[in-house]
Amino acid sequence: MQDESAQLVACIPRLRRYARALIGDRTGADDLVQDTMERGWNKLSSWRRGSDMRAWLFGIMHNLHVDQIRKPSVATVALDDDTPMPSFNAPQTDRLEIRDMESALKMLPAEQREILLLVALEEMTYEEVAAALRIPVGTVMSRLSRARERLRALMEGRTVVSPLKVVK
């Protein structure tokens, strides 16, 4: 049990990084990580020994995030934030590119953004992403491809044409 709890705690930095990139709001991301850790701790008995705990926790985080999106909520604004923003020693153009990248990521559909961040930021394999999100590997690959193309178009300032959805 002690080894499992140590593995759980070791995943926190990666969960925080992914949550911040996914949500874009530090407070909301920290809340999502806290909810994920609470759910993971309470459901630790359902984790299969020998499997990747990181992928299991990312799956929990994904489900919680989807639940939060679906649940109506009241928007709030933090009154003050004592946490200093990280400073970048990058030239002005690099800062602008980072800002543009953040804006473009926020414009991606959630299902594409999640997969892009898990693969690019968290360096998870397609199989790990598929297991975490409970979707087929082929779906991961197609969403990732569409996300990369859409992000590339947004960064180049091209208009993005959304594919038509067939409604039955």
C-alpha positions, 0 to 999 in steps of 0.5 A: 500500500505504501508503494502504491501511495508513493506512485500516486504522489509521484504522478502529481507534477505530470497531472498538474502540468497536463491540467494547466495546459488543458484548462488554462486556469491555474486555480481550476487546474489545481482543483482538477488535480486535487479531485483526481488525487482524491478519486484515485486514492479512494479507488486505489483498490481498483487499480491493477497492480503492474499497470501504468498508474499514470495512465490510470490517473489521466483516465480519472482526470479525463472523466472528471474534466468531462463531467465538469464541462457537462455540469452547469456551473457559475463562473468565478474570478479569483480576487487575488493570486499570491502565486507568482507567474513563472518568468521567462527569459525569452526574447519578445518574439518567443513570448508572443509565439508562446501566447499564440500557441496557448490561444491556438490550443484553446481554440481546438476542440476539447477531444483533440486538445486532450490527445495532443497534450497527452502525446506532446506534453506528457509524452504518452504513447498512443496506447497509453492515451487510448487506455487512459481515455478509453478509446481505440488507438485508431481514434487517438491517431486520427484525433491527433492528426486533426489536432496537429493540422488544425493547430498548424493552420491556426498558427499560420493564420489560415482559416480552419474548415471544420468537417461537416457532421452527419446528423441522423 
